[in-house]
Amino acid sequence: MPHSTCPLCEQPDILTHAAHHECLTCGHEWPTAEAPDAAPAERIVKDAYGNVLATGDIVAMIKDLKLKGSSDVLKVGTKSKPIRLVDGDHEIDCKMDGISIALKACFVKKI
């Protein structure tokens, strides 16, 4: 058994189910260890029109966005340098008008 104790309460009373383990003492549940050959699912990021984005794509703004902390505004149609996809709530890192910014994919379209 990969977990001999509960990771939450550290008690040895554990039930093993097909997809998870369960602690009899505190009720905490956690997934069983995945197979080492299982690759993590690749994240798919789509623009405002449903086109799949990839690192290196060029995008354009579909809406005017005011940049927080400054008086700058990214206007509709502003094109980016090649983008980089990242994890987090802002999926895109890029440069627009010489400014490095993080954007949500719902405000851009793929060119």
Number of C-alpha atoms within 10 A of each C-alpha: 8 7 13 11 14 21 13 12 12 13 14 14 13 19 12 15 11 7 10 12 21 18 21 14 13 13 13 14 18 14 12 16 11 10 7 6 6 7 8 7 6 6 9 9 17 18 16 15 12 12 12 13 20 16 12 12 15 18 24 18 22 16 14 13 14 12 11 8 6 7 7 11 11 17 14 14 14 15 19 21 17 15 20 17 21 14 8 9 10 14 17 23 19 19 16 18 10 9 11 12 12 18 17 16 22 17 17 24 21 19 10
